[in-house]
Amino acid sequence: VTDNASSDRLLNVSDDGETMAFLSSRTGQGQIWIRDIATRQERQITSAGARSGRITRDGSVVAAARPVSNKPRIELIPAQRGPTSRLCDDCAPGDWSPDGTRLVVQRGTPGRLLVRDITSGREAEIAAHPTWHLLQPRFSPDGRWIVFHTTNTPTHRQIYAVPVASDGPVPVEAWIRIVGDFGVQPSWAPDGSAIYYFSLRDGALCAWRQPLDPETKRPNGSPQAVQHFHESRLRAFAAGAMA
């Protein structure tokens, strides 16, 4: 998709597949760019550096995390130009709700997950653990669930799901474990019937699919290999995906 000599890292793509947000080092510093997939036109939308970001599902706004005093600040940047607004300090973007009214944000050390209402600014903590970081949160297609991966140990990762509509954070013992051996970078199937993710279970970082019960979101059957990356020329970059 990109072909320059710099380091380009995908953030995400709008639901219609037309607009891609990515991090690039082509200016000498990590910045967020957006790309029109059909026309191949690209535009830089940050200028003071960026650590991460997430574009809304309709492709209209990017939640960009840029460093301020060594801590991330989320700024909302219109994809088609317009004024930038500050959303929150000491926070990092996780994922937009399907309707674009809420954003999962990550706060603290270890990183915990909260859902922030864009209009009111109210935040509700969804999940936290005393020692694990909770990373890569993703809203389900219906906006009722969030899936994420955990940093259990320096070399062990698991994937869990929790409901969004709850009074206070979901207790750890109530988390639904989707992947117990090793799993990172979870993403929902378009109909919410499965979780796609990467795993090292067979010795290489390969793509897998875990079917789910449509109502409870608990695993339904065995994980299925989607794409293996065992050949050197196809090997996925494990260090980047295991964050």
QUIZIBEL-V189721 format. One record per backbone hydrogen bond with DSSP energy under -0.5 kcal/mol. NH is the residue of the N-H (numbers start at 1). CO is the residue of the C=O. Records with the same first field share a line. If there is no record, write none. Layout:
NH: CO  CO
This chain:
8: 6
9: 23
11: 21
12: 21
14: 19
15: 57
16: 57
17: 14
20: 35
21: 12
22: 33
23: 9
24: 31
25: 7
27: 29
28: 25
31: 24
33: 22
34: 43
35: 20
36: 41
37: 18  35
40: 36
43: 34
45: 32
46: 32
50: 30
51: 65
52: 65
54: 63
56: 61
59: 56
62: 77
63: 54
64: 62  75
65: 52
66: 64  73
68: 71
71: 68
73: 66
74: 88
75: 64  73
76: 85
77: 62  75
79: 60
81: 78
85: 76
87: 74
88: 74
90: 72
91: 72
92: 106
94: 104
95: 104
97: 102
100: 97
103: 116
104: 95
105: 114
106: 92
107: 112
112: 107
113: 127
114: 105
115: 124
116: 103  114
117: 122
118: 101  116
121: 117
124: 115
126: 113
127: 113
134: 111
135: 133  149
138: 147
140: 145
143: 140
146: 162
147: 138
148: 160
149: 135
150: 158
151: 133
152: 150  156
153: 156
156: 153
158: 150
159: 179
160: 148
161: 176
162: 146
164: 144
165: 144
166: 164
168: 166
170: 126
174: 171
175: 171  172
176: 161
177: 175
178: 159  176
179: 159
183: 157
184: 198
187: 196
189: 194
192: 189
195: 210
196: 187
197: 208
198: 184
199: 206
202: 204
203: 200
206: 199  204
207: 227
208: 197
209: 224
210: 195
211: 209
212: 193
213: 218
217: 213
220: 211
224: 209
226: 207
227: 207
234: 231
235: 231  232
238: 236
241: 237
242: 238
243: 240
